[in-house]
């Protein structure tokens, strides 16, 4: 793909710091990753609900929803997965620049793709939240019936079955979604955000 040389970056009159001051909290990317069925979307939306109650500006970028629009032209090959995450990373960065906390719920199976998004933003802006859940538990849940289809050969390149998932090596937060409740996971994440001075205490 050829990039035009006649494109220039325009700096905003209202800065990110201005928007954060108006909002009363810092912006960040809360990147939820984990196997299908690990609870990424459930926890992300529960965290957003809690943040909303606290008066924070947020938006959830959900894997399935994004593939209805922004990434509807992509499949599930390794290359398409990488491009999917690249696009999401760029969008999440825009949300961060706007002073909003972006919560993303994607399997994002490859460490290199997640690391590439981390490198897009300033230190401290990317908070990797690993929704840890054993494959057998995710498969027992099988909320969407995807594991059953993958085992039957109906879904090729399905993460955890015939395509790998690379666990985060040093995530900022690990929530054990097989052992703890949604409420406990939310409280753990909120405490971490307060500890990082992203949202105010109390």
HUJO-V912205 format. One record per helix or strand of 3 or more residues. SS is the DSSP state (H for helix, E for strand). FROM is the first residue (numbers start at 0). TO is the last residue. If there is no record, write none. Layout:
# HUJO-V912205
ss=SS from=FROM to=TO
ss=SS from=FROM to=TO
This chain:
# HUJO-V912205
ss=H from=15 to=22
ss=E from=28 to=32
ss=H from=39 to=52
ss=E from=57 to=61
ss=H from=62 to=65
ss=H from=77 to=96
ss=E from=100 to=104
ss=H from=110 to=119
ss=E from=125 to=131
ss=H from=134 to=140
ss=H from=145 to=150
ss=E from=172 to=175
ss=H from=181 to=194
